[in-house]
Amino acid sequence: MKLAHLADLHLGFRQFDRQTPRGTNQREADIAEAFRRVVDDLLEQKPELIVIAGDIFHSVRPTNAAILFFFRELHRLRSGLPASPIVAIAGEHDTPRSTETGTILRLYEALGAEIATAEARRIVLPKLDCAVLAVPQQALAQAERPALRPEPGGPTINVLLTHGVYGGLGEERGTMEYGGTQLSRELLAPEKWDYIALGHYHSAQSVATNAWYSGSLEYLPPNPWGQLQDEGAQKKSKRSGKGYLLVELPGARVVFRPIAPVRRHIDLPPIRGAGLNAKELDAQIAERVAGAKIDDQIVRLLVWDVDRAVARDLDHAAIRGYKARALNFQLDLRRPEAQRNITSVGPGGGTKRQTLTETVRDFLGRRPLDAELNRETFVTLGVEYLESAGRVEGEP
């Protein structure tokens, strides 16, 4: 049996200010196009079972356009592959915080899709001699978790479909910022299953030979640049780029199916700014930009050890020109380590710990930001919110 495993579609996600000619956010259109290309490929590959491991939408209240788009694409799959069941679960982004809110995912049951939104569901597919235990994020977050084990005496092939955080993945590149429900090898018990289809991490990677994250279909927060680094570390595995997984069962032979990106994320070679004046740094920035095709792409240039005075004197007109050419150009200026130290020298040569306000100002001053955000305004607002909260609680 050939199973298709995809996850983390995040339909409806919006980013940056660029609009399409039809007035749609450009990144929202990019993400929709990536899923459309996956549907095209699925219709060619003809899997006998399709599983979607959560975060179909980026919000529990997606736009009408996102709802309708997914309905149309799912209808294409049901029409083109009428004998192939589709099983989907709700992920963290699909799950309402209040039980009164409800979820739009139940709508797609009208197309014949099997959907698990709150409770775990065991779905038996007799024609495939297969059973899928579909465990949405909300079921894992409950105090009493469902037992993630196949039922004895059931079908020959058993698949677990769930969404959560497997400890130890991606922590060096900031992907611990994902949050979510914790998973472990003991909880999943890969030896009990023919295949485990996971969602939540945005990079395709395995936690066991038969347990995989398929990754997202586009480069999305919290750390798209870390995802590029993950791919660079996995070049030998032939899993570069975004896509989905095709799995032959039994045996769990996994093949990564790359999908052509709508546009590229370009991480330009970083610059060491120590000792450079503003004109010298301007020249190096221009050299990096000239060496890449940034037009209509998403671009980051990381510059280390830039003093505030140098940052103020940069050629901001040229930087605005780079931003106008790219879909997004993020010039990420990092202050020197000495300016980022959490302690300072006090009277008598001793060290004095920073106040909470100083620590927050320092953290916000070096946190990576989208290029359209003004860092000084960002830092000022953060400090104002902190001090306002302190006043509310009666602190000086």
Stockholm file with secondary structure:
# STOCKHOLM 1.0

chainA/1-396         MKLAHLADLHLGFRQFDRQTPRGTNQREADIAEAFRRVVDDLLEQKPELIVIAGDIFHSVRPTNAAILFFFRELHRLRSGLPASPIVAIAGEHDTPRSTETGTILRLYEALGAEIATAEARRIVLPKLDCAVLAVPQQALAQAERPALRPEPGGPTINVLLTHGVYGGLGEERGTMEYGGTQLSRELLAPEKWDYIALGHYHSAQSVATNAWYSGSLEYLPPNPWGQLQDEGAQKKSKRSGKGYLLVELPGARVVFRPIAPVRRHIDLPPIRGAGLNAKELDAQIAERVAGAKIDDQIVRLLVWDVDRAVARDLDHAAIRGYKARALNFQLDLRRPEAQRNITSVGPGGGTKRQTLTETVRDFLGRRPLDAELNRETFVTLGVEYLESAGRVEGEP
#=GR chainA/1-396 SS CEEEEECCCCBTCCCSSCBCTTSCBHHHHHHHHHHHHHHHHHHHHCCSEEEECSCCBSSSSCCHHHHHHHHHHHHHHHHHCTTSCEEEECCTTTSCSSTTTCCGGGGGGGGTCEEESSSCEEEEEGGGTEEEEEECHHHHHSSSCCCCCCCTTCCSEEEEEEECEETTSSGGGTGGGGCCCEECHHHHCGGGCSEEEEESCSSCEEEETTEEECCCSSCCTTCHHHHHHHHHHTGGGTCCSSEEEEEETTTTEEEEEECCCSSCEEECCCEECTTCCHHHHHHHHHHHHHTSCCTTSEEEEEEESCCHHHHHTSCHHHHHHHHHHSSEEEEEECCCHHHHCSEEECGGGCEEECCHHHHHHHHHHHSCCCTTSCHHHHHHHHHHHHHHHHHHTTCC
#=GC SS_cons         CEEEEECCCCBTCCCSSCBCTTSCBHHHHHHHHHHHHHHHHHHHHCCSEEEECSCCBSSSSCCHHHHHHHHHHHHHHHHHCTTSCEEEECCTTTSCSSTTTCCGGGGGGGGTCEEESSSCEEEEEGGGTEEEEEECHHHHHSSSCCCCCCCTTCCSEEEEEEECEETTSSGGGTGGGGCCCEECHHHHCGGGCSEEEEESCSSCEEEETTEEECCCSSCCTTCHHHHHHHHHHTGGGTCCSSEEEEEETTTTEEEEEECCCSSCEEECCCEECTTCCHHHHHHHHHHHHHTSCCTTSEEEEEEESCCHHHHHTSCHHHHHHHHHHSSEEEEEECCCHHHHCSEEECGGGCEEECCHHHHHHHHHHHSCCCTTSCHHHHHHHHHHHHHHHHHHTTCC
//
